Amino acid sequence: MPAPPYPTDKEPCIPALFLDGHQEYLGWRELLLRAHEIEDLALPLPPAASAALRILIAIAARTTGLDDPEMSAGEWAARRRALLKEPGGFDPDVVRAYFEKYTWDLFDPVRPFLQDPRLAAQCEQRAGVNKHVFGRPEGNNLAWLSPHTDTDPQPVPTEQALWHLLIHHYYGASGTCSMRTVDGRRLGKATAGPLRSTLSFHALGATLYETLLAGLPKPADHWPDTADRCPWEEPELPDPLASPPAVTWPGRLLTGRSCHALLLIPSADGREVTDAYVTWASTTKLPAADPFLIHDVDPSKPVSQRHQPRRADADRALWRDLDALLLAGDETATVQRPDAFTTLNDLPPELRARLRVRVHGFDQEGRTNNRTWYTALTPPIWPWTQEHDPRTAEWIAECRKQAEAIGTLLEKASKDAWRTMTAPPTAGRTARAPKRLPAWTKHARTAYWPRAETVFWELLAHPDRDARSAFATEAVAVLRDVTRPAVAQHFRGARAVAQAVAELRRPPRPARRRAS
């Protein structure tokens, strides 16, 4: 007996925060229809929020005509500005007509939303609900901080199963997965999701309506001249062994690059998911520059490897990425701001001035391990961009560079001091470098960056101060704090720390001039 339908466009499955402060669960359809009343998505899982924003932005493009490749850049910008003046949000008739065209049912027997029903016949076994839900231990892994085990897997509410479905499509693991046999070929290896281990940046307006329109990536001439479709718009299920269609703008770019295939198994009433298939979807990964990621540029590498997304790091504070968002960059830049940010200058000035940036990060190991996810929110930063206030943008970049330089020097100085104290050089021999990170260095690193952030924001208000000396002062204070017990107990400690402090206070050496 088939499970009752669960139409994700109508079922209350995505939490949203409204302008009046209350929260409510809505389907995809209502999120679009009431976007002008909603302040932000309230999904508790940042990678699911990152995925949901991409899906909603793609649908917003479809329902506003901003996916028209025939529009010139000027026409596209003018159309978006006109839409932003609409107090009633998206056209309800157009939104309803769009959702009526496609299948959004999570348990549809023929085209379940963002799933592949063929897995029931092509996979040898189910992966289990614990495999589907991020954060649960599965297989032989130990349950350190979770009550769940594979011997007694607990079902997950259907709306939460949808959130984890989105995470798999965008942040899924690579490596061994459930065996899947297609046309006689038996394969069990998946490719990492397109956003795995990345940090996603989204312009945040006063309403979800503004956020979706501001987040639309710009049209460009380099996209292939073929039909652009989102997965739910495809007329047929994809051939897993065939080369996937080329990435097109904006549908496939935002929603169509998943490397994973899933199929959810519902409970009898459809309100929970009890099991799941999780396996590979394609043997080919579609390369493309996601428009919401910062890309680090290394000119020394081959063209195909030159632009790499900046990895999410839960130990790295957001302000250290701020200059990458503010600087416009050029052909010599080593960092490239998110491509979706390049059109924000076309927005009305009053909207542009209040834009904040929502950041969603998922700190993951490249293949399978997941460390943690996190989210952050900046103040309105667009008035500081290089295009509007080049002096402030460059000052922010200079402060960040000096903070990084002193942070690196602090690590080196603390390592040298530790080595001097614990393994002093003997006659004719120098002390060996420690095999593991010294305790001083660990503690200094942990203490320095929060203090450096305080200094950073203070420096923004005082551009006349010397940034390097300000950060060096904090580094010296940190070093003295973490080494104080050793200085009192070891006669070599005071000398080692004094040398490290002198190194931190020493001005940088001037760059050597090249011979003409």
C-alpha positions, 0 to 999 in steps of 0.5 A: 500500500503506497504511503500518503502523499507528502507534497513539499510545496504545500506541507509545512516542512520549512520553518520561516521567521516572519517580520512580526517575530513569530515562526511558522512551517511552510511549504515551498509554495507558501514560502514564495507567496509570502516571501514579502512577509518573511524575514528569513528562513529559520532552518536549524541546519545551516547546510539545509538552509544553504541548499533551500536558498538555492532552490528558492532562488532558482524558482524565483528566477523562473517565476519572475522571468529573470531566467531569460537568457535573451535579456541584456545585462541592463534589461535584467538589472532594470527588471530586478529593480522593478520587482524590488519595488513591488510591495506584494512580493511575487505574482501569486498567479504565476507562482501557483501556475509554476508549482502546478506544473511539477511533482513536489510529492516526497513519496510519489511512486513515479517521480518522488521529489529530488529522489530516484525510485529506481533505487529500490530495484537497482540497490542491493540493500538500503543504507538505513535511516541513520545513514540518511540523517547527518549527525547520527552514527551508522554502521560500526561507528561508535555513538559518542554523543548520540543515542542512536544505533543501527541496532535500533534505528529510530525514524525521523519526522518527514520534514526533517528527512527533507532537510537531510535530503537537501544536505546529501544533494549539496554536501554529500560524502565521497567514497564507498556507498551502497552498491547500485547496478545499472545496465549490468554495471555494478558500482559503489563509489560516490563523488562528493557533493558540489558544496562539500566542505565549503562556506556559502555567502548570501546577501540578506535583505529585510525580507525573504523576497529581497533576499531571493532577488538579491541572490540571483546570479547574473546572466552571462554569455558563457553558459551553453545554449541548451535548455536549462532545467532544474531536477524536478523540471526534467521530463525523464529521470537521468541516465546514471551512466550517461554524461550529465547535461552541461551546467546551465544558468540558473537552474542547473547551476543552483540545483542540478549538480548533485552527485548522490541519488536517494530514495526515502522509505516512509512510515505507513502514515507518511509522517516519518521516514523509517529507512533510505537508499543512499548511493551514487547518481552519476560517474561524472562530476559537473564542474562549475563556479558556485555563485555564493562561494569565495574562490581562492585563485592560484595562478601557478596551477593549471587553469582547471585547478586555479580557482578553488572554493574557500573551505569552511573552518569552524575555528576560523572567525568570519571577519577573516573573510570580510575583505574577500567580500569587499574587494572587487578584485582584478585579473591579478587578484588571489581571491574572488568574491562570490559571483552573485555579489557582483550585481549588488551594485545594480540594486537601489541604494537604500536596499544596498545600504542595509544588506547584510551577509548570511554565512552558512558553513559545513566544516567537513573532511573531504571524503566522509567525516563531518566536523560541525556546521555553523552560521553567522551574520554580518552587519550591513557591509555593502557601504564598505565595498571597494566600489563605494568606499575604497579607503575603508575596503583597503583598510579592512584588507590591511587589518586582516593581513596584519592580523594573519601575519602576527598570528603566523608569527605568534605560532612560530615564536611560541614554537621556538620558545618551547623548543628553547626551553624544553630542548636547548641546543648543545654544543655544535647542534641546534634544538630539534623542532617538536614533532607535535604542536607545542602546548604553548602554541595551541593555547596561544592560537586559541587565545589570540584570535578572539582578541584579534577580532576585538582589535580588528573592529576597534581599528575600523573606527581608528584608521590612523592607528598602526594595525601591525603594532596593535595586533602585536600588542595582543599577541605579546599579551597572549604569549605572556599569559600562556607561558606565565606558569613555565616562566615561574618554574623553569630557569630557561623559560624567561629567556625563551619567552623574552626572545619570542616577545622581541620577535613579535615586536620586531618590525617586518623586514623591508622587501628586497628590491629587484635588480634592474 
